[in-house]
Amino acid sequence: MGNSRKSKNDLKWTELLHDARAEEHEPPGKEWVSRREMRDKMGFSDGHMNKILADLIEAGKLERKMFKVWTGSRYYPMSYFREIK
């Protein structure tokens, strides 16, 4: 069995892991808008906004893409939308 004290003192691997995971996440561009931002701008409830977004996606007027966004404690997948022209 290995020496556990040695692994606790050498925490360089945590920095390497953080750097590797940070490279995986691309932030959404300016053309992408979150559901929450759209809901706040239009003044709809969550349920009604979900219905409107589903209808627009089905009609081919909106595109949906998942981005991993830092929420303060971890990266969390969030849906972002943009208009198809």
C-alpha positions as CSV (number, residue, x, y, z in Angstrom):
1,M,0.0,0.0,0.0
2,G,1.2,3.5,-0.8
3,N,2.0,6.3,1.6
4,S,-1.1,8.5,1.9
5,R,0.8,11.5,3.3
6,K,2.8,11.8,0.1
7,S,-0.4,12.2,-2.0
8,K,-1.9,14.7,0.4
9,N,1.1,17.0,0.2
10,D,1.4,16.9,-3.6
11,L,-1.8,18.5,-4.9
12,K,-0.4,19.4,-8.3
13,W,-2.7,16.9,-9.8
14,T,-5.7,18.9,-8.7
15,E,-4.4,21.9,-10.7
16,L,-3.8,19.7,-13.7
17,L,-7.3,18.3,-13.5
18,H,-8.8,21.8,-13.2
19,D,-6.9,23.0,-16.2
20,A,-7.9,20.0,-18.3
21,R,-11.6,20.4,-17.4
22,A,-11.6,24.1,-18.0
23,E,-10.5,23.6,-21.6
24,E,-13.6,21.6,-22.3
25,H,-16.0,24.4,-21.7
26,E,-16.7,27.0,-24.4
27,P,-18.8,29.9,-23.3
28,P,-22.0,30.7,-25.3
29,G,-21.6,33.5,-27.8
30,K,-23.5,36.8,-27.9
31,E,-26.1,35.3,-30.2
32,W,-27.1,32.6,-27.7
33,V,-29.7,33.4,-25.1
34,S,-30.7,31.3,-22.1
35,R,-34.3,30.4,-21.3
36,R,-34.1,32.4,-18.1
37,E,-32.9,35.6,-20.0
38,M,-35.7,35.2,-22.5
39,R,-38.3,34.6,-19.8
40,D,-37.2,37.7,-17.8
41,K,-37.2,39.8,-21.0
42,M,-40.7,38.7,-22.1
43,G,-42.3,38.4,-18.6
44,F,-43.6,34.8,-19.1
45,S,-43.9,32.1,-16.5
46,D,-41.5,29.1,-16.7
47,G,-44.2,26.7,-18.0
48,H,-45.4,29.2,-20.7
49,M,-41.8,29.9,-21.8
50,N,-41.1,26.2,-22.1
51,K,-44.1,25.8,-24.4
52,I,-43.2,28.8,-26.5
53,L,-39.6,27.5,-26.9
54,A,-40.8,24.0,-27.8
55,D,-43.1,25.4,-30.4
56,L,-40.4,27.6,-32.0
57,I,-37.9,24.8,-32.1
58,E,-40.5,22.5,-33.7
59,A,-41.3,25.2,-36.3
60,G,-37.6,25.5,-37.1
61,K,-37.3,29.1,-35.9
62,L,-35.0,28.4,-32.9
63,E,-31.8,26.3,-32.5
64,R,-31.0,24.8,-29.1
65,K,-27.5,24.0,-27.8
66,M,-26.2,22.8,-24.5
67,F,-23.3,24.7,-22.9
68,K,-21.5,24.0,-19.6
69,V,-21.7,27.1,-17.5
70,W,-19.9,27.9,-14.2
71,T,-22.6,28.3,-11.5
72,G,-20.3,29.3,-8.7
73,S,-19.5,25.9,-7.4
74,R,-19.4,23.7,-10.5
75,Y,-20.0,23.5,-14.3
76,Y,-23.7,22.8,-15.0
77,P,-25.2,22.1,-18.5
78,M,-27.6,24.8,-19.6
79,S,-29.7,25.1,-22.7
80,Y,-29.1,28.2,-24.8
81,F,-31.1,29.3,-27.9
82,R,-30.6,31.3,-31.0
83,E,-32.8,32.4,-33.8
84,I,-32.4,30.6,-37.1
85,K,-32.5,33.2,-40.0
